C-alpha cells in the first residue's frame, strides 16, 4: 500500500497516511486512513470539505461524535475483516 501525503485543514504541514477505504455519504466523500500498516494502528476518518468545481480536495478530521459513529459503521460494513473501535 502506498502512503499518500495530505495537508489537513488546521494541521501544520503535510501528513502521510495510508488510505484504507473511501466512501461517499449524502454527497460527502470520506476516507478511512492510518499512519501505519500495523494491524493495531489507529485509524482516522477524514472528510472532503471542498466545494464542487474546486481543483483540489480539502480534508479535515471528522470530530463530530454522531457523524464519526455513523461513518465508522459504514466503513465497518465495507471492511468486514477490520475491527473499528471509536
C-alpha positions as CSV (number, residue, x, y, z in Angstrom):
1,X,0.0,0.0,0.0
2,X,1.3,3.5,-0.9
3,X,1.4,6.3,1.6
4,X,-0.4,9.5,0.5
5,X,0.6,13.0,1.6
6,X,-2.3,15.2,2.9
7,X,-2.3,18.7,4.2
8,X,-5.3,18.5,6.5
9,X,-7.1,21.8,7.2
10,X,-5.9,23.1,10.6
11,X,-2.8,20.9,10.7
12,X,0.8,22.2,10.5
13,X,2.4,20.9,7.3
14,X,1.8,17.6,5.4
15,X,0.9,14.3,7.0
16,X,1.4,10.9,5.4
17,X,-1.5,8.4,5.6
18,X,-2.3,5.0,4.1
19,X,-5.9,5.2,2.7
20,X,-7.7,2.0,3.8
21,X,-11.1,2.8,2.2
22,X,-13.2,5.5,0.7
23,X,-16.9,6.1,0.7
24,X,-19.4,8.8,-0.2
25,X,-22.4,9.6,2.1
26,X,-25.0,12.2,1.3
27,X,-22.7,13.8,-1.3
28,X,-19.7,14.0,1.0
29,X,-16.5,11.9,0.4
30,X,-14.9,10.2,3.4
31,X,-11.6,8.5,3.8
32,X,-10.5,5.9,6.4
33,X,-6.8,6.5,6.9
34,X,-4.0,5.2,9.1
35,X,-0.4,6.3,9.6
36,X,1.0,2.8,9.7
37,X,0.3,-0.6,8.1
38,X,0.4,-2.2,11.5
39,X,-2.7,-4.3,12.3
40,X,-3.2,-2.4,15.6
41,X,-2.6,1.1,14.2
42,X,-5.0,3.9,14.9
43,X,-7.3,4.9,12.1
44,X,-8.9,8.2,11.4
45,X,-11.8,9.3,9.4
46,X,-11.4,12.4,7.2
47,X,-14.0,14.2,5.1
48,X,-13.7,16.3,2.0
49,X,-14.9,19.8,2.6
50,X,-14.1,21.3,-0.8
51,X,-16.9,22.7,-2.9
52,X,-17.9,21.3,-6.3
53,X,-15.5,22.5,-9.0
54,X,-12.6,23.2,-6.7
55,X,-9.4,21.7,-8.3
56,X,-8.2,20.0,-5.0
57,X,-10.0,18.2,-2.2
58,X,-9.8,19.8,1.3
59,X,-9.8,17.1,4.0
60,X,-10.5,17.6,7.7
61,X,-10.6,15.1,10.5
62,X,-14.2,14.2,11.5
63,X,-14.7,15.3,15.1
64,X,-18.4,15.3,15.5
65,X,-19.3,12.2,17.5
66,X,-22.6,11.4,15.7
67,X,-21.0,11.9,12.3
68,X,-18.0,9.8,13.3
69,X,-20.1,7.0,14.6
70,X,-22.3,6.9,11.5
71,X,-19.4,6.9,9.0
72,X,-17.4,4.3,11.1
73,X,-20.4,1.9,10.9
74,X,-20.3,2.3,7.1
75,X,-16.6,1.6,7.0
76,X,-17.0,-1.4,9.3
77,X,-19.5,-2.9,6.8
78,X,-17.2,-2.2,3.8
79,X,-14.3,-3.8,5.6
80,X,-15.8,-6.8,7.3
81,X,-12.4,-8.2,8.4
82,X,-11.4,-5.0,10.2
83,X,-12.5,-4.1,13.7
84,X,-13.1,-0.4,14.1
85,X,-13.3,0.9,17.6
86,X,-14.2,4.5,18.4
